[in-house]
Amino acid sequence: MSKDQPSRYGANQIADIANGIVDPVLARRAGINTALLGSWEDIVGENFADCTRPEKIAWPRRSDLPEDGGHRPGVLTIACEGARALFLSHAQGELIARINGFFGYPAIGQVRIVQKPVSVASARPKIRKLEGEKARRLETMMEGIEDENLRRAVERLGTAVLQAKRK
């Protein structure tokens, strides 16, 4: 089922409707979308997830583009709290590679860091490590996953699912 089609009960998911409204506004004002904002924690990793936020992407003007109509990467402005900005500036190369990996093409060529408070709008509850039988079960399910990023993502998902309280 595509996100444009209603579900079998005749209703669209509210997230799809909201993203359809918010994405054009974000794109026009800041050059970013809700997918980037939603995946930010996974892109930057644990070290910077709590102290950074993407602010905007400045794309080159059409007049600045090469004659052959090629693509020029943009400049991503990231808000970062206090002294962590220094550490973020040292990790710029890896961060640009991760962001471009998220987009699937070289969208970002430079990062601009601005120091300012970053409020976490919805702090996720900390997920405790699984113990005992649930931990062994999850480890068995993850056997054969070689990619470390995928393995961490599956482990977070599995831990949240196996810890979920059934009502």
N, C-alpha and C positions, 0 to 999 in steps of 0.2 A: 504494500500500500504506500503510495507516495504521500508526502506531507501536505499536498494540496487537496487530496481527496479526504472526505470525511470518513471516520471509522465506520464499522458495520452498524453501529448504533446511531449513526447520523450526526455525530458530534466530532469536532476537531479538538485536539489537545490544546489547552490554553497556552502552553509554552510555544507551540507552533504559531499561534495567532499573535502572541506578544512579540516573538522574535520577528515575525513578518512586519510588525509595526515599528519596532525599535531598530532593527538592522539598517533600514534606509536612513534614519535620522543619525545613527552613529556613523554610518559611512560618510554622510554629507558633512557632519560636524568634526569628526575625529579620524575618519579613514579606517576605523576598525569595526569589527562585528562581534556579535554575542558569542560566536564560537570561540574566538580568540580569548575573550574575557572568561568564558566558562572553562577553557582548557589552560588558563594561565598557570595555575598551580602545578599542573603536570609538565608544562613547558619549562618553567624556571626551576622546578625541583624544590625539595624541602628547605634548602638554605635560604631561598629568597621569596618563597611563596607568601610568607606572613608580613614582609616588609616592602613589597613592590606592587605596582599596579601599572598596566599600560595606559598611557594617557591619550596618545594620538599618533597617527602615522602621517607624516608630511610627504606626499608624493610629488615628484618633480612636475613642473608645469609643462603643458604640451609644447610650448616654445623651447623648452630646455631639452626635449627628447632628441635623440639622434635622428638624422635625416632619413635613415632606412626604416623608421617607425619602430625601432627596437624598444625594449623595456629597460627602464632605469630603476633600480631599487629605491625604496623610500627610506626615510629616517624615522625610527620609532622613538618616541619620547616616553620614558619610564619614570614614574614617581617612585622615589626610594627614601626610606626613613634614615635619618642621621648618618652615623659612621658606616653603616652597611653599604652605602653608596660607593665607598672606596673598594670594597670587596667585589661589588657588582661590576665596577669598571674594569677590574682585573679579569673578570669572567666574560667580558663582552664577546670575544670570538666564539666561545662555545654557545653563548646565549643566542647570537645571531644565527648560528648553524641550527640550533633547535627550533627557532622561530621559522626559519626558511623551510625546515623539515615539516613543520606543521602546515605551512601554506602549500608546500609541494613544488615551490619554485623560488628563485632568489628574490623574494619580495622586499627584504630589509637589507640594506647595505651598511647602515650605521645606526648606533644607539646613542641617544642623548639622555643623560640622567639628570633629573631635577630633584633636589632634596626637599621633601615636604612630608607631612604626616600622611600615612596611608591607613585609612580605617577599613577594617574588614567588615563588610556589610553583614555577612552571615557566616559566623564562625562555625565551622563543622565540628561536631563533637569528636573528641579524640577516640579513636578506635583502639581498644586494648588488644594485645597479642592473644591469639588463640592458644589454648593449652589442652593437653591430653589428646583424647580421641579426635576432636575436631581439628587440631593442628596436624595430626598425622594424616587425616582424611584430605585436608587441603594440600598438603605436601605431595600426596599420591596423585592428586588431580593435576598438579603443576609439573609432573615429571615430563621431560621432553621439551619444555619451553626453554629455548636457548637464549633468545633475545632478552637482555637484562631489563630493559624498560617495560617490555610486554609482561615479563614475569612479575615485576613490582606492581603493575596495574592489576593483573589477575589476582595477585595476593591481596591487594587492598579490597578488591571487589569480593573475593571469596571470604575474607575475614568479616566484612560487613554483612554479607548474606548469612554466614554461619552463626554470627552473633545476634542476628535479628531476633527480637522477642516475638514469639507467635502469640497472637491474641485469640 
